[in-house]
Amino acid sequence: MDVFKALGNENRARIIRLLAKERMHVSGIARELGISAPVSLRHLRVLEEQGFVERERIGSQHFFSLNEEAARRVQKVWSLFERPLTVEVSKGESMLEALRKVPGIKFSHNENGAFITEVDGKKGYYLYEVNGVLPKESADKLALSKSVNVELKLLQPVIGKKISIKVR
């Protein structure tokens, strides 16, 4: 499976996103993407050849769905194909003000500042890195003085070892 060939094209990446939500007819995919049905079918054939989508024929109709095995593999490298979202703020505005402009991000506040609790419907606690560095300030206290790249990272609880300690 050549992930780069399949997802290196923006229309094929958009088809994967559509099929992740539901099974679709080729004309429905074309309509969603704003391209012709033959062009849509050409992209679907590439995805089918690479094992990303499965075709179901019902009479003369062709329905496509995402191959679940491929979807799991793609999920690991999907961020390589997504373009970063760009938001604009004025010099001196906080990171919180910048992140509030991004749809799908929710925040909570406590005495230590603001923190991210949800991104695109995925709840949890998130860290943010600025140019690859974890800031010491909370998002509401970090003033922006120049353009930066930000990555949001979900904290995942991981158990390395369980230890039972008995006190006598």
C-alpha positions, 0 to 999 in steps of 0.5 A: 500500500503506497500511502503517499501515492494515495493521499498525496493528492488533495482530492483523494485525501478529501475522499478518505475524509468523506468515506470515513463518515459514510459509504457513498455513491460515486456521484455523491462523492463528485458532488461533495468535492465539486468535481465530475463523476469521471474524475471522482471515479479515477481518484477512487480507482487509485484508492481502490488499487492501493487498498484504501477503499472498497467497492460494492456493486448493486446492479449498475450502481457503485458504492464506496466505503473506507477499508477499515484496516487501511483506515487504522494504518492511515490514522498513524500518518494522517498528520503528514498530509494535512496542511496546518490551519492558519489564524491571524492575531495582532502582536501582543494577543495571547495564545488563548485568543489565537486558539479561540479562532480555531473551530473545534477547540474548547477550553476550561479555566481554573486558578492556574489559567486556561487549558484545552479540554477538547479538540474536534470532539475528542475530549481530554487534556491537551498540551500545546507546543510552540515551535516544538517547545512546551511553554511555561505559561498557560495559553491565556498568559502567553503573549504572542510577539511573532509568528509561531507554529503550534501543535496540540497534543492529547495527554494519554494516561499510560501505565508503565508498571503497577506497584503495590506498596504495603505499609506495616 
